[in-house]
Amino acid sequence: MPLIEHKKRLLILFCSPNPHGCTRMLLDSFLEVFRERKDWLVEEIDTYQLNPQPCVGCRACAKKAACRFSDLDAFDKSLRRSDLLAVASPVYNDSFPAPMKALLDRTQRYFEARFSLNMKPPVKKHRDAALLLTMGRQEDFPLEVTVHQLQRAFSVMNTTLRGCAVWEGTDLGRQGLYPAQQKARALALELLGEV
């Protein structure tokens, strides 16, 4: 009987409406490291195609470990299976684009599971995470905002943000692309324990 090969799972949340833009270029640099390895499966979820329903504060998730809307059930299953999570996003108004903000709001189900239903932890399997961020301007505040938002959600998702790769100043063209690509590759190697 042949040995069953167990592959690790990388889950990507792609948060740009432009499938071939700056965010894709930065993500591709990060993914190069994983494409070279046979022991990783990569699943990508496009948050614009997913188009999450916004949280309506109904508190259904405080009574049962689920959401009243089923549109994020597949994401939940993918998250629970994943060994690593990467969020690749542009900055819109100093934060994430609307679909990712809606997804983050819907992580309320994990907060309620933890604090109302006493599930410790609400997501059993731990994973590390990376943030790949592109922004038109060069400033620190959007990174602070996005990192803070992720860390709040990750606190009940058994997920730890381990690093960020940022391509700043995309409005000025590609001049900052190479250093950002190098940072993205280095971050991937670090997450794989190869640095």
N, C-alpha and C positions, 0 to 999 in steps of 0.2 A: 504494500500500500504506500503510495507516494506521500511525502510530507506536505501538509497544507501550509502554504506560505501566507503568513499574516502581514498584511501591509498596513502601514500607518496612514492616517488620513489627515490631509490638510484641507480645511474649509476656508474658502475665500469669499468675503463679502465685497463685491465690486459695486461701488456707489456712484459711478459717473454715468450721466446720460450719453456721453460720447464714448462709444466702444473702441475708438482708435486714437484717443487723445493722450494727453500728458499722463493721466492716471494709469492708463494701460501701459504706457512705456515704462513707468516706474514699477508697476506690478510685474511686467515681463522680466525685468532685471532680477527681481526677487525670485520669480519662478524658475529661472534658468538653473539655479542650484538644485531644485527639486526634480526638474525634468531629467537631470543626469542620473538620478537614482531610481532603481527599479523597486525599491521597498516603500514607495510613497504613492498613494492615490490622491489626486487633486480634484476637488469638487468646487465649482464656482457658482455662486448665487448672485445674479444681477438684481440689485435691490429695486431698480426702476422697472424691470419686468415683473418682479415679485409684487411691487406696488402694495405694501402692507396697509391694511385698514388701520386708521389711528385708534389709539386706546380711547375708550369712552368712559373710563372710570366706573364701570358697572359693578366691580368687585366680585364678579363670578369666580375669578381665580382665587379669591379668599375662601371660597367654599369647597373648591375642587381644584386639584393640580392640573389645570387646563385653562384655556382661554375660550370665551364664548364664540370667538371667530376662529375658523379653522385654517385661515390662509397662511399661518406661520407654523402649522403642524409639521410640514416637511422640513422646514428650517430647524425646528426643535429636535427632530430625529437626527438630522445631520450634525447639529451641534453636539448632541450627546454622544455620537460615535466618534467625533473628531479628536485628534491628538494635538492639533495645532490650528489656530485660527488667525487669519490675516484680514485686516480691514483696509481696503484700498479706496481712497476717497479724495475728491477735490474739496476745497473749502468754499462754502457758500455763506456769506454774511457771518464770517468768523466761526462757522460750525460746519456740521455735516449737511448735505442736501436733504430735502424733505423725506424721501423714502427711508433713509437711514435713521433720521430723527424719529419717524414713526416706529421703525423696528426697535429702536432703543426704548421708546415709551412702552412698547409692548413687552419688554422684559419685566414689567410689573408682575407678570405671572410668577417669576422666580422670587421676587421680593415677598409676594404673598405666600408662596410655598414655604419660604423660610420663616417668615415672621407670623403668619396667620395659621398655617398648617403645621408648623414646627418641623419641617423637613430639613435636616441638617446633614449634608448640603442638599439643596434642591436639585442640583445636577451632580451626579455621583462622580463622574470621571473628570479629573483635572486636565487642563490644557494650558499651554502658553499661547501668547498672542503677539502679533506685530501690527503696527499702524504704519501704513504707507500713505503719505499725505502730499497733495499737490496744491499750491496756492499761488495766485497771481502776484501778490505782494510779498515783500520780505519783512515779516514781523513775527513776534513771539506769541502774541495773544491767541490766535486761532489754534496753535498747537496746545496751549494751556487748556483752552476750552474743550477741544476734542479729546484730549487725554483724560481730562476730568470726567467727561461724560462716559467714556469707555470704562474707566476705573469704577465708577458708580455701578454701572450695569454688570461689569465683570465680577464685582464683589459677591454677587449671589448666583453667578454662573460658573463658579469654580474655575475661573479663568484669570490668568495673570498676564498683564501687559508687560512684555520683556524689552521692548524697544520700538523706536520709531525711525523711519527714513523719510525725510522731507525734501521735496523739490520746491524751493521758494522762487518767487519771481518769474513764474511761467509767462506772465504778461510781457516780459522782456525778451521772450524767445527761448532758445534752447541752451543758453549759456550756462545755466546751472544744472543741466541734465546729467552730465558725466559724474560730478561728485555725488549727486543723489543716487544714481545707478550703483555707484561703488558702495555707498552706504547700504542700499537695499540688498546687494549681494552679501556684504559683510554681515548684515543682520540675519539673513537666511542661514549662513554658515554658523553663526553664533547659536541660533536656535537649534541647529542640528548637532551642536556640541563639537564643532570642528574648528573652533578658533582657540 
